[in-house]
Amino acid sequence: MRSITKIIELVDISVPNVFIKYDAYQLLADRVGLSRQALRTHKDKIVSEDIVHQFQSDLKDLIQGKPLHRILGYRYFWKDKFELSYDTLEPRPDTETLIEVCLKYVSNKETAYRILDLGTGSGCILASLLQEYPNAFGVGVDISQGALETANTNADYLGISDRVEWMQSDWLTNVQGKFDIIISNPPYIPSLDVQGLSENVQAYDPLKALDGGADGLDAYRQLAEQLPSIIKDNTLIILEIGYDQGESVPALFKAHGYNIVTLEKDYGGNPRCLVLRK
């Protein structure tokens, strides 16, 4: 067995890169059940050999380029912790813009809304909205059965399984009924650009959830054509877009008769969230 101090010394010796070192401390904190800030104040805590060996294996993966949250197996999004799998994207902070925008335009939290999340992945967007709207019911759609299983695990963990249905479908193929809120983070990266993504992204994020076709607009074309069958007169549609799609995606939906409510920017000041009505 070793103390936390000895393990920190191992990190300091093994990891010259300051950014990887930061992640290594976070990984260590998780494995020993402390916050990152508490590592130094609990430096004399003794750690079992099983945990030491697990951390050494994790540290090797981290140095070789495996993303921190893929090693941890979870990531925080909005206000909650979400399990990840190889069938789901790792949620990014910029996607939280969708939650903020929904809360901005749907301020009454007590109504029993029907919410549809297309391409739900880990379920983090839909689950976060169901936490904010306690009387709402959600339908999470994904073509990947593995992603739906992960989303269901997250719903169980958050105690909202009785207010959500998970549906395997290619976009709206199997979806019926009308919805008050429709939200989606669809694939929007052009196919050639996907090939140029970092090795970490290509190795650990499902490419189907990234590849938006030749021009990055394939999913938006399908949605623009199919959404009218499931919307009400006042349905709010919230879509994530790529940082460089602030003109192309709104133009596509305008051409299909949608009204642009707003185009909101993310934390980095880039166009990120398109809000529509029909």
ABEGO torsion letter per residue (X at the ends): XBBAAAAAAAAAAABABAAAAAAAAAAAAAAAGBBAAAAAAAAABBBBAAAAAAAAAAAAAAAAGBBAAAAAGBBBBEABBBBBBAABBBBBAAAAAAAAAAAAABABAABBBBBBBBGAEAGAAAAAAAAABAABBBBBBBABAAAAAAAAAAAAAAGAAAABBBBBBBEAAABBEBBABBBBBBBABBAAAAAABBAAAAAABBAAAABAEAAGAAAAAAAAAAAAAABBAABBBBBBBBAAAAAAAAAAAAAAGBBBABBBBBAAGBBABBBBBX
